[in-house]
Amino acid sequence: MSEISCRISSTFISYVKNTRPEFLQPLLDGLGYDEKYLSDPDNWIPWETEQLLEERLTHLFNDERIMFKIGRSVLTLKSMGIVNTLFSLFMTPERLIRATPKLARYFTKDIVYINVIETTKESATVEIRIKGKQTRGACLYNQGLYTTTTEFFGLEAADLTEVQCVVPLNELGSLNNKTNGTIFGAESCIYKLQWKNKIGFINKFARKKMTMKDALQHLEENHAKLQKAYESIRKSEENYRDLMENASDIICFLDSDGVVTSLNKKGVELSGYTSEEVIGGNFISLVDDQYQKEFLLRFRESLNGSTTVFELVIKKKDGSHLLLSINSNPIREDGNIIGIMFIARDITEEREIARRLLEAERFAAKGMVAAEIAHEINNSLANIETGLFIIKNIRIDSPYRRDLLDDIYEEIERMSGIVKGILEVYRSGDSGIQSVDINREIEKVIKMVQRRLKGKGIAILSKLSHDLPSVPCCPGHIKQLLLNLIKNAEEAMDSSISRLIVIRTEGKGDSINIIVSDTGCGIPKRRIGTIFSSSFTSKTEGTGLGLSICHEIVKGYNGEIAIESEEGKGTTVIVSLPCGGTNG
């Protein structure tokens, strides 16, 4: 079976796709060859298939000369591949035409016989004979192809005269009245080509050489610029890599699946792993079990385009842990997120220092409370000592003696309550958690400090709501919280004319609010945001420890603490404790 190269069918497909893509499916339907096969110039198809394609093209485009137009389009089609390259190697049109018998093997297998009858610098006569029955479409295709021959050399299209055609006259269809003197039904097709402006061609050829020289020079200049740009990019990349490798923070890149694609020197140093042990593995394998859920949540947020900051605990190779503060940023390419970049700072030591500082603050605050309580005990002991001295050394009647003994007993009870309060303040952990009546604890604390505050001209009042539910907590924490708030209020009123502390309670949903107000100096608005910092104090003398300890206690019970203050008028602290909260 005779075969023809798919270089021909590829020109058909390219033409259809570029002009009427909707014709592609009906063109190929039922052929037995798909588009990919018919577009590969290394493939071959039966002559009959090529003829069927010609017939379908004529029908689809409803144009008897469609094959001529397709032949003319070959010059611009990339589908011809190496053939276009071969054509352009010939110096002149006549040389190209002389070589057409040899070039035919790129298109057919012993089907087409080409004989160049005559060729000059401005014309050529070519005979084509095709084995088997030739279609008019094939004739027109060849004519279109030959007319473009001169265009490969910058000339106008060649004029083609059809001398004779193998197709019988009665098979021309609608072209019966357009024979133009052509002999039909001959044994072969003969075309006579004529092209003009030979001098123009020489000039064009010379211009082409000049243009080529200019193009080469331009190419060299661009190449030099490109090399310079490449060198600049290379240096920038080296600087970037050096910056990344020697950064004081961990820099890690993950792909969209969470696989580590890069880890800098700091990351390797702090984690204890080698680059080979980390790169290529999933980052979640490094995350402590308790933090994996948090990591997955933040990772998904970053893949959705968010920049997030969070803390994560990483398992080091030696089994210890690394606490990291991570800034996560999405990596984009062509508008799509392809991965995540982590910039992480080791805060393990920093957090340990903060923990120790908070512990020191806690003990300092407890020491402050202890000092105040010691003062109260000393006062009570002085009262007891005075009463006993009177009873022992002064003759008094029995009723007066009895009153003195009652006072002494009351002072002893008061000291017992104070000592018990000290033990509760210093007790820590969940072992002290119980159902606590907040109103009762407030009354105990007020009783502890009332005498001392009165001596300073400070009144303390309570306005407590009744029938409040109990709160699960450690009583010592409540005392510590209240003593700190009262101490802050007391010191804020050093220069105030009106000196009043009011403690209120109220139920609010599933929580109980403790509200401590004073008539002190107030807090400037600019400093409201820093009041819970361990270093904050609004006094010229003071530790600034009270509110940070209060904040820690309240957060431990999943509660909330807020401040309302007006400079020169006073401050109100609102503590909200959940009735079902637990110490965290």
C-alpha positions in Angstrom: 0.0 0.0 0.0 1.4 3.4 -1.0 2.0 5.8 1.8 2.4 9.6 2.2 4.1 11.5 4.9 2.1 13.1 7.7 3.9 16.3 6.9 1.0 16.8 4.4 -1.8 15.9 6.9 -0.1 18.1 9.5 -0.5 21.1 7.2 -4.2 20.3 6.8 -4.7 20.2 10.6 -2.7 23.3 11.2 -4.6 25.2 8.6 -8.0 24.1 10.1 -7.0 24.9 13.7 -5.8 28.4 12.6 -8.8 29.2 10.5 -11.9 27.1 11.4 -11.1 25.0 14.5 -14.7 23.8 14.7 -14.0 21.8 11.5 -11.3 19.7 13.2 -13.6 17.0 14.7 -15.6 16.3 11.5 -12.4 16.3 9.5 -10.8 13.5 11.6 -14.0 11.6 12.6 -13.8 7.9 11.8 -10.3 8.1 10.1 -8.6 5.6 12.4 -5.9 8.1 13.1 -6.0 10.8 15.8 -4.8 14.4 15.7 -1.5 13.6 17.4 -0.6 10.9 14.9 -1.5 12.9 11.9 0.5 15.9 13.1 3.7 14.0 13.6 6.0 14.4 10.5 7.7 11.1 11.3 4.5 9.2 10.7 3.0 7.9 7.4 -0.5 7.3 6.3 -2.0 5.5 3.3 -2.6 7.6 0.1 -6.3 6.8 0.4 -6.5 8.5 3.8 -4.8 11.6 2.4 -7.3 11.7 -0.4 -10.2 11.3 2.0 -8.9 14.3 4.0 -8.8 16.4 0.8 -12.4 15.5 0.0 -13.5 16.4 3.5 -11.6 19.7 3.4 -13.3 20.7 0.1 -16.7 19.8 1.5 -16.2 21.5 4.9 -14.9 24.8 3.5 -17.2 24.6 0.5 -14.2 25.8 -1.6 -12.9 24.0 -4.7 -9.5 25.8 -4.3 -9.1 25.2 -0.6 -6.1 22.8 -1.3 -4.4 25.6 -3.2 -4.8 27.9 -0.2 -3.5 25.2 2.2 -0.4 24.7 -0.1 0.2 28.5 -0.1 0.0 28.5 3.8 2.9 26.0 4.1 5.5 28.8 4.3 4.1 30.1 7.6 3.4 26.7 9.2 5.7 25.3 11.8 4.4 21.8 11.1 6.8 21.5 8.2 9.7 21.5 10.6 13.0 20.4 9.0 11.6 20.9 5.5 11.3 24.7 5.9 14.9 24.6 7.2 16.1 22.7 4.2 14.3 25.0 1.8 16.0 28.0 3.3 19.5 26.5 2.8 19.3 27.0 -1.0 20.7 30.3 -2.3 18.2 30.9 -5.1 14.7 29.7 -6.2 16.1 27.8 -9.2 18.5 25.8 -7.0 15.6 24.9 -4.7 13.5 23.7 -7.6 16.3 21.6 -9.0 16.5 19.9 -5.6 12.8 19.1 -5.4 13.2 15.5 -6.7 15.4 14.8 -3.7 13.2 16.7 -1.3 10.2 14.6 -2.4 11.3 11.8 -0.1 10.3 13.9 2.9 6.7 13.7 1.7 6.1 10.4 -0.1 7.4 6.8 -0.3 7.9 6.1 -4.1 4.6 7.7 -4.9 5.5 11.0 -6.5 7.9 11.3 -9.4 9.2 14.8 -10.0 11.1 15.9 -13.1 12.5 19.4 -13.5 12.2 20.0 -17.2 13.8 23.4 -17.3 15.1 25.9 -14.8 16.6 29.4 -15.2 17.3 32.3 -12.9 13.8 33.6 -13.4 11.6 30.5 -14.4 11.2 26.8 -14.1 9.0 24.0 -15.6 8.3 21.1 -13.4 6.6 17.8 -14.2 4.9 15.8 -11.4 3.6 12.2 -11.8 1.8 10.4 -9.0 1.2 6.7 -8.9 -2.4 5.7 -8.8 -5.3 8.0 -9.2 -4.5 11.6 -8.4 -7.1 14.0 -7.1 -7.6 17.6 -8.2 -7.0 18.6 -4.6 -3.4 17.2 -4.8 -2.8 19.2 -7.9 -4.0 22.4 -6.3 -2.0 21.7 -3.2 1.2 21.3 -5.2 0.5 24.5 -7.2 0.0 26.5 -4.0 3.2 25.0 -2.6 5.3 25.9 -5.7 4.0 29.5 -5.9 5.5 30.0 -2.4 9.0 28.8 -3.5 10.2 32.3 -4.3 8.9 33.7 -1.0 11.6 31.7 0.8 14.1 34.1 -0.7 12.2 37.4 -0.1 10.7 37.6 -3.6 7.0 38.0 -4.6 5.0 34.8 -5.1 5.8 33.0 -8.4 3.3 33.1 -11.3 2.2 29.5 -12.0 0.7 28.3 -15.3 -0.8 24.9 -15.3 0.3 23.3 -18.6 -1.4 19.9 -18.1 -3.2 17.9 -15.4 -3.7 14.2 -14.9 -7.3 14.7 -13.7 -9.8 14.1 -16.5 -11.9 17.2 -17.5 -15.2 15.5 -16.5 -13.9 15.2 -12.9 -13.2 18.9 -12.4 -16.6 19.6 -11.1 -17.4 23.3 -10.9 -14.1 24.2 -12.7 -15.3 22.9 -16.1 -15.5 26.4 -17.5 -12.1 27.5 -16.2 -9.6 25.3 -18.1 -7.5 28.3 -19.3 -6.0 26.2 -22.1 -4.8 23.4 -19.7 -4.6 19.9 -21.1 -6.6 17.6 -18.8 -6.4 13.8 -18.5 -2.7 13.8 -19.3 -0.2 11.2 -17.8 1.4 13.8 -15.5 1.0 17.3 -14.2 3.2 20.0 -15.6 3.6 23.5 -14.1 5.5 26.4 -15.5 6.7 29.0 -12.9 7.8 32.5 -13.6 9.3 35.0 -11.2 10.5 38.5 -11.8 12.6 41.3 -10.3 15.8 39.4 -10.4 17.8 42.6 -9.8 15.5 43.4 -6.9 16.2 39.9 -5.6 19.9 40.5 -5.7 19.5 43.7 -3.9 17.2 42.0 -1.4 19.8 39.2 -1.0 22.5 41.8 -0.4 20.2 43.5 2.1 19.6 40.2 3.7 23.3 39.7 4.2 23.6 43.2 5.6 20.6 42.6 7.8 22.2 39.3 8.9 25.4 41.1 9.8 23.5 43.7 11.8 21.5 41.0 13.4 24.6 39.2 14.5 26.1 42.3 15.9 22.8 43.0 17.7 22.8 39.5 19.0 26.4 39.8 20.3 25.4 43.1 22.1 22.3 41.5 23.6 24.4 38.5 24.6 26.8 40.7 26.4 23.9 42.4 28.2 22.4 39.1 29.0 25.7 37.9 30.5 25.9 41.0 32.6 22.3 40.6 33.8 23.0 36.9 34.5 26.1 37.8 36.5 24.1 40.4 38.5 21.3 37.8 39.1 24.0 35.2 40.1 25.5 37.6 42.6 22.1 38.6 44.0 21.3 34.9 44.4 24.6 34.3 46.2 23.9 37.3 48.5 20.4 36.0 49.1 21.6 32.5 49.9 24.4 33.9 52.1 21.8 36.0 53.9 19.5 33.1 54.4 22.2 30.7 55.4 23.8 33.0 58.0 20.5 34.6 59.3 20.2 34.7 63.1 16.6 33.2 62.7 15.5 29.8 61.4 14.4 30.1 57.7 12.5 27.1 56.4 10.6 26.5 53.1 7.8 24.0 52.7 5.9 22.9 49.6 2.1 22.9 49.4 2.1 19.4 51.0 4.2 20.5 54.0 7.4 18.8 52.8 10.6 20.6 53.8 12.4 21.9 50.7 15.0 24.1 52.4 16.4 24.7 55.9 19.1 27.2 56.7 22.2 26.8 58.9 20.5 28.2 62.0 17.7 25.6 61.7 20.2 22.8 61.4 22.2 24.1 64.3 19.2 24.5 66.7 17.3 21.3 65.8 20.4 19.1 65.9 19.4 17.4 62.6 21.4 17.4 59.4 19.9 19.0 56.3 19.7 15.5 54.7 17.6 14.3 57.6 15.1 17.1 57.4 14.8 18.1 53.7 12.4 15.8 51.8 10.5 14.9 55.0 7.2 16.4 56.2 7.6 19.2 58.7 4.8 17.9 60.9 7.1 15.0 61.9 9.3 17.6 63.8 6.3 19.1 65.6 5.6 18.1 69.2 2.4 16.0 69.4 0.5 18.6 71.4 1.2 21.3 68.8 0.5 19.4 65.6 -3.2 20.5 65.5 -2.1 24.1 65.8 0.5 23.7 63.1 -2.0 22.2 60.6 -4.4 25.0 61.3 -1.8 27.7 60.7 -0.4 25.9 57.6 -3.8 25.8 56.0 -4.3 29.5 56.8 -1.0 30.3 55.0 -2.0 28.2 52.0 -5.1 30.3 51.8 -2.9 33.4 51.6 -2.7 34.6 55.2 0.4 35.7 57.0 0.2 34.2 60.5 2.3 34.5 63.7 2.2 31.6 66.2 4.2 29.6 68.6 5.3 26.0 68.0 7.3 23.4 70.0 9.7 21.4 67.9 11.3 18.0 68.9 15.1 18.2 68.7 17.2 15.3 67.6 18.5 14.8 71.2 14.9 14.5 72.5 14.7 17.9 74.0 12.3 20.6 72.8 12.6 23.9 71.1 10.0 26.7 71.5 9.7 28.8 68.4 7.9 32.0 67.5 7.0 31.6 63.9 6.1 34.1 61.2 4.5 32.2 58.3 4.2 33.6 54.8 2.8 32.1 51.6 5.1 31.7 48.6 3.5 32.6 45.2 4.4 31.8 41.6 2.4 33.2 38.7 -0.3 34.2 41.2 -0.6 30.7 42.7 0.5 29.7 46.2 3.1 26.9 45.8 4.4 26.7 49.4 5.1 28.4 52.7 8.1 30.2 54.2 8.7 30.0 57.9 10.9 32.6 59.7 11.2 31.3 63.3 12.9 32.7 66.3 14.1 30.5 69.2 12.3 31.8 72.3 13.0 28.8 74.6 15.5 30.6 76.8 13.5 33.9 76.6 10.4 32.1 77.8 12.3 30.4 80.6 13.6 33.7 81.7 10.1 35.1 81.6 8.8 32.2 83.6 11.5 32.7 86.3 10.8 36.5 86.3 7.1 35.8 86.8 7.9 33.3 89.6 10.1 36.0 91.2 7.2 38.5 90.8 4.8 36.0 92.4 7.1 35.6 95.4 7.7 39.4 95.6 3.9 40.0 95.5 3.4 37.3 98.2 6.2 39.0 100.2 4.4 42.3 99.9 1.2 40.7 101.2 3.1 39.0 104.0 4.6 42.3 105.1 1.2 43.9 105.3 -0.2 40.9 107.2 2.8 40.9 109.6 2.0 44.6 110.3 -1.6 43.7 111.2 -0.4 40.8 113.5 2.0 43.2 115.2 -0.9 45.6 115.9 -3.0 42.8 117.3 -0.2 41.6 119.5 0.3 45.1 120.8 -3.4 45.3 121.7 -3.2 41.9 123.4 -0.1 42.9 125.3 -1.7 46.1 126.5 -4.9 44.3 127.7 -2.9 41.7 129.6 -0.7 44.3 131.3 -3.9 46.1 132.5 -5.4 42.9 133.8 -2.2 41.9 135.6 -1.0 45.2 137.1 -4.1 47.4 137.5 -7.0 46.7 139.9 -10.2 46.9 137.8 -13.7 45.7 138.4 -14.9 42.4 136.9 -17.1 43.9 134.1 -14.1 45.9 132.7 -11.8 42.8 133.1 -14.4 40.7 131.1 -14.5 43.4 128.3 -10.7 43.4 128.1 -10.7 39.6 127.8 -13.3 39.7 125.1 -11.1 42.2 123.2 -8.1 39.9 123.6 -10.0 36.9 122.4 -11.2 38.9 119.4 -7.6 39.9 118.5 -6.5 36.3 118.8 -9.3 35.2 116.5 -8.3 38.0 114.1 -4.6 36.9 114.1 -5.7 33.3 113.5 -7.7 34.4 110.5 -4.7 36.4 109.2 -2.3 33.4 109.6 -4.8 31.2 107.8 -5.0 33.7 105.1 -1.2 33.7 104.8 -1.2 29.9 104.4 -3.9 30.1 101.7 -2.0 32.8 99.7 1.2 30.7 99.7 -0.7 27.4 98.8 -0.4 26.7 95.1 -1.6 24.1 92.6 -4.9 22.3 92.0 -4.8 20.7 95.5 -6.4 23.9 96.9 -9.2 24.1 94.5 -12.7 24.1 96.1 -16.1 25.7 95.7 -15.5 29.2 97.0 -18.0 31.8 98.1 -16.6 34.9 96.6 -18.6 37.3 98.8 -17.2 35.5 101.9 -13.6 35.8 100.8 -14.1 39.5 100.1 -15.5 40.0 103.6 -12.4 38.2 105.1 -10.0 40.4 103.1 -11.8 43.6 104.0 -11.6 42.6 107.7 -7.9 41.9 107.3 -7.1 45.4 105.9 -9.8 47.6 107.2 -8.1 48.8 110.4 -4.8 49.6 108.5 -6.7 51.5 105.7 -8.7 53.4 108.3 -5.4 54.5 109.9 -4.5 56.1 106.5 -7.8 57.8 106.1 -9.0 55.4 103.4 -12.6 54.0 103.6 -13.3 50.6 102.1 -16.9 49.5 101.4 -18.5 46.4 99.9 -21.6 46.2 97.8 -22.1 42.4 97.3 -24.9 40.8 95.3 -26.6 37.9 97.2 -27.4 34.4 95.9 -24.3 34.2 93.7 -23.1 30.7 92.7 -19.7 29.5 94.0 -16.6 29.5 91.9 -14.2 26.5 91.7 -10.8 28.0 92.7 -8.2 28.2 95.4 -9.3 30.6 98.2 -5.7 31.8 98.5 -5.7 33.0 94.9 -8.8 35.1 95.5 -7.2 36.6 98.6 -4.0 37.3 96.7 -5.9 38.8 93.9 -8.0 41.1 96.2 -5.0 42.1 98.3 -3.0 43.2 95.2 -5.9 45.2 93.9 -6.5 46.9 97.2 -2.8 47.6 97.6 -2.7 49.2 94.1 -5.8 51.3 94.9 -4.4 52.4 98.2 -1.1 53.6 96.6 -3.0 55.3 93.8 -4.7 57.5 96.4 -1.6 58.8 98.2 -2.3 62.4 96.9 -6.1 62.2 96.6 -8.4 64.3 98.8 -11.2 61.7 98.5 -10.0 58.2 99.5 -12.5 55.5 98.9 -12.3 51.9 97.8 -15.5 50.1 96.8 -15.7 46.3 96.1 -18.8 45.1 94.3 -19.9 41.7 93.0 -22.5 40.8 90.4 -23.7 37.8 88.5 -23.3 37.9 84.7 -24.4 34.8 82.7 -22.2 31.9 83.7 -19.6 34.2 85.4 -19.2 36.3 88.5 -17.8 39.8 88.3 -15.6 41.3 91.0 -15.3 45.0 90.6 -12.8 47.1 92.6 -13.0 50.9 92.2 -10.9 53.7 93.8 -10.8 57.5 93.7 -7.1 57.6 93.0 -4.9 59.3 90.3 -6.1 57.1 87.4 -4.0 55.7 84.5 -3.1 57.7 81.3 -4.9 56.4 78.2 -1.6 55.8 76.4 -0.5 53.3 79.2 -3.7 51.3 79.4 -2.4 48.7 77.0 0.7 48.0 79.1 -0.9 47.8 82.6 -0.6 44.0 82.8 3.1 44.1 82.0 5.4 43.1 84.9 7.3 46.3 84.5 4.3 48.6 84.6 3.7 51.0 87.5 2.0 54.4 87.7 3.6 55.3 91.0 7.0 57.0 91.5 7.8 54.2 93.9 6.5 50.7 93.4 7.3 47.3 91.9 4.5 47.2 89.3 4.0 43.6 90.2 0.4 43.6 91.4 -1.5 43.7 88.1 0.7 41.2 86.3 0.1 38.7 89.1 -3.6 39.4 89.1 -3.6 38.8 85.3 -1.9 35.5 85.7 -4.3 34.3 88.4 -7.4 35.3 86.4 -6.1 33.7 83.2 -5.4 30.5 85.1 -9.1 30.2 85.7 -10.1 31.0 82.1 -11.4 34.4 83.3 -11.0 37.9 82.1 -9.6 41.1 83.7 -10.2 44.6 82.3 -9.4 48.1 83.3 -11.4 51.3 83.1 -9.7 54.5 84.2 -9.9 58.2 83.9 -6.9 60.3 84.8 -7.4 62.3 87.9 -10.7 60.6 88.8 -9.9 57.0 89.6 -9.7 53.4 88.3 -12.0 50.4 88.1 -10.8 46.9 87.7 -13.3 44.3 86.5 -12.5 40.6 87.1 -14.8 38.0 85.5 -14.5 34.4 86.8 -16.5 31.6 85.2 -18.6 29.5 87.6 -17.4 26.4 85.9 -13.8 27.4 85.2 -10.7 25.4 86.2 -7.2 26.3 87.0 -5.2 26.1 83.7 
